[in-house]
Amino acid sequence: MQANNQAIFDKVCAILKTHAEADTEITPDTQIAADLAIDSVEMFDLVMEIEEVYDISFPIEEASAIDTVQSLIEAIERITDV
C-alpha cells in the first residue's frame, strides 16, 4: 500500500471498528456488510461519517457500490483526487 493509501486505510479501519458489531480483523478484502455485520442503516451512518471526516460527498451510485474496505478506500481516493 502506498503511504497515502495506508493513511486512508488506517483511518477507515478506525471508523469501521466503531460501527462493526463483529470483532473481526479488517483487511482491504473485508466485506463490510457480511464480515463486519454492518446493516444498511449502519452503512448509511458509516458513509455519512466518512463524508464528514474527508469533507466529501459520495454520489449515490458510488456509495451503493461500496462492498469491501478496498472499494471504500478507492471511492475516497477518487472523490478526493488523492
Phi and psi restraints in degrees (value plus and minus 20) as a CYANA .aco file:
   2 GLN   PHI     -90.1   -50.1
   2 GLN   PSI     140.9   180.9
   3 ALA   PHI     -77.4   -37.4
   3 ALA   PSI     -65.8   -25.8
   4 ASN   PHI     -87.3   -47.3
   4 ASN   PSI     -60.2   -20.2
   5 ASN   PHI     -82.4   -42.4
   5 ASN   PSI     -59.9   -19.9
   6 GLN   PHI     -84.8   -44.8
   6 GLN   PSI     -59.3   -19.3
   7 ALA   PHI     -83.8   -43.8
   7 ALA   PSI     -62.3   -22.3
   8 ILE   PHI     -84.1   -44.1
   8 ILE   PSI     -66.0   -26.0
   9 PHE   PHI     -76.7   -36.7
   9 PHE   PSI     -67.3   -27.3
  10 ASP   PHI     -81.2   -41.2
  10 ASP   PSI     -62.8   -22.8
  11 LYS   PHI     -88.3   -48.3
  11 LYS   PSI     -62.6   -22.6
  12 VAL   PHI     -82.3   -42.3
  12 VAL   PSI     -62.5   -22.5
  13 CYS   PHI     -80.3   -40.3
  13 CYS   PSI     -63.0   -23.0
  14 ALA   PHI     -81.3   -41.3
  14 ALA   PSI     -61.9   -21.9
  15 ILE   PHI     -88.2   -48.2
  15 ILE   PSI     -64.7   -24.7
  16 LEU   PHI     -79.3   -39.3
  16 LEU   PSI     -59.2   -19.2
  17 LYS   PHI     -83.3   -43.3
  17 LYS   PSI     -46.0    -6.0
  18 THR   PHI     -99.1   -59.1
  18 THR   PSI     -38.9     1.1
  19 HIS   PHI    -122.4   -82.4
  19 HIS   PSI     -44.0    -4.0
  20 ALA   PHI     -95.1   -55.1
  20 ALA   PSI     120.1   160.1
  21 GLU   PHI    -107.7   -67.7
  21 GLU   PSI     -47.6    -7.6
  22 ALA   PHI    -110.8   -70.8
  22 ALA   PSI     123.6   163.6
  23 ASP   PHI    -113.5   -73.5
  23 ASP   PSI      58.5    98.5
  24 THR   PHI    -137.4   -97.4
  24 THR   PSI     124.1   164.1
  25 GLU   PHI     -84.7   -44.7
  25 GLU   PSI     114.0   154.0
  26 ILE   PHI    -122.4   -82.4
  26 ILE   PSI     104.6   144.6
  27 THR   PHI    -145.5  -105.5
  27 THR   PSI     151.0   191.0
  28 PRO   PHI     -77.9   -37.9
  28 PRO   PSI     -49.1    -9.1
  29 ASP   PHI    -106.3   -66.3
  29 ASP   PSI     -21.6    18.4
  30 THR   PHI     -80.7   -40.7
  30 THR   PSI     108.3   148.3
  31 GLN   PHI     -99.8   -59.8
  31 GLN   PSI      99.7   139.7
  32 ILE   PHI     -81.7   -41.7
  32 ILE   PSI     -68.5   -28.5
  33 ALA   PHI     -94.1   -54.1
  33 ALA   PSI     -71.7   -31.7
  34 ALA   PHI     -92.3   -52.3
  34 ALA   PSI     -68.5   -28.5
  35 ASP   PHI     -99.7   -59.7
  35 ASP   PSI     -50.8   -10.8
  36 LEU   PHI    -125.3   -85.3
  36 LEU   PSI     -17.6    22.4
  37 ALA   PHI      35.3    75.3
  37 ALA   PSI      22.5    62.5
  38 ILE   PHI    -118.8   -78.8
  38 ILE   PSI      97.9   137.9
  39 ASP   PHI    -104.3   -64.3
  39 ASP   PSI     159.9   199.9
  40 SER   PHI     -84.1   -44.1
  40 SER   PSI     -55.8   -15.8
  41 VAL   PHI     -88.2   -48.2
  41 VAL   PSI     -64.8   -24.8
  42 GLU   PHI     -84.9   -44.9
  42 GLU   PSI     -55.6   -15.6
  43 MET   PHI     -84.0   -44.0
  43 MET   PSI     -60.0   -20.0
  44 PHE   PHI     -80.5   -40.5
  44 PHE   PSI     -65.7   -25.7
  45 ASP   PHI     -82.0   -42.0
  45 ASP   PSI     -60.8   -20.8
  46 LEU   PHI     -81.5   -41.5
  46 LEU   PSI     -67.6   -27.6
  47 VAL   PHI     -80.6   -40.6
  47 VAL   PSI     -62.6   -22.6
  48 MET   PHI     -82.8   -42.8
  48 MET   PSI     -60.2   -20.2
  49 GLU   PHI     -86.2   -46.2
  49 GLU   PSI     -62.5   -22.5
  50 ILE   PHI     -81.5   -41.5
  50 ILE   PSI     -62.6   -22.6
  51 GLU   PHI     -79.8   -39.8
  51 GLU   PSI     -61.3   -21.3
  52 GLU   PHI     -88.1   -48.1
  52 GLU   PSI     -64.9   -24.9
  53 VAL   PHI     -81.7   -41.7
  53 VAL   PSI     -63.1   -23.1
  54 TYR   PHI    -116.5   -76.5
  54 TYR   PSI     -20.3    19.7
  55 ASP   PHI      32.8    72.8
  55 ASP   PSI      32.7    72.7
  56 ILE   PHI    -151.3  -111.3
  56 ILE   PSI     153.4   193.4
  57 SER   PHI    -156.6  -116.6
  57 SER   PSI     100.6   140.6
  58 PHE   PHI     -97.9   -57.9
  58 PHE   PSI     108.2   148.2
  59 PRO   PHI     -81.5   -41.5
  59 PRO   PSI     127.7   167.7
  60 ILE   PHI     -75.8   -35.8
  60 ILE   PSI     -60.3   -20.3
  61 GLU   PHI     -88.6   -48.6
  61 GLU   PSI     -50.8   -10.8
  62 GLU   PHI     -90.0   -50.0
  62 GLU   PSI     -66.4   -26.4
  63 ALA   PHI     -84.0   -44.0
  63 ALA   PSI     -58.9   -18.9
  64 SER   PHI     -92.9   -52.9
  64 SER   PSI     -37.2     2.8
  65 ALA   PHI    -108.0   -68.0
  65 ALA   PSI     -26.9    13.1
  66 ILE   PHI     -96.4   -56.4
  66 ILE   PSI      99.2   139.2
  67 ASP   PHI    -150.9  -110.9
  67 ASP   PSI     -47.1    -7.1
  68 THR   PHI    -138.4   -98.4
  68 THR   PSI     146.6   186.6
  69 VAL   PHI     -81.0   -41.0
  69 VAL   PSI     -61.1   -21.1
  70 GLN   PHI     -81.8   -41.8
  70 GLN   PSI     -61.6   -21.6
  71 SER   PHI     -86.1   -46.1
  71 SER   PSI     -52.3   -12.3
  72 LEU   PHI     -87.3   -47.3
  72 LEU   PSI     -65.1   -25.1
  73 ILE   PHI     -80.7   -40.7
  73 ILE   PSI     -65.0   -25.0
  74 GLU   PHI     -83.3   -43.3
  74 GLU   PSI     -58.2   -18.2
  75 ALA   PHI     -84.7   -44.7
  75 ALA   PSI     -63.6   -23.6
  76 ILE   PHI     -80.6   -40.6
  76 ILE   PSI     -65.0   -25.0
  77 GLU   PHI     -81.6   -41.6
  77 GLU   PSI     -62.9   -22.9
  78 ARG   PHI     -82.5   -42.5
  78 ARG   PSI     -64.4   -24.4
  79 ILE   PHI     -93.4   -53.4
  79 ILE   PSI     -57.6   -17.6
  80 THR   PHI    -107.0   -67.0
  80 THR   PSI     -27.0    13.0
  81 ASP   PHI      40.6    80.6
  81 ASP   PSI      20.7    60.7
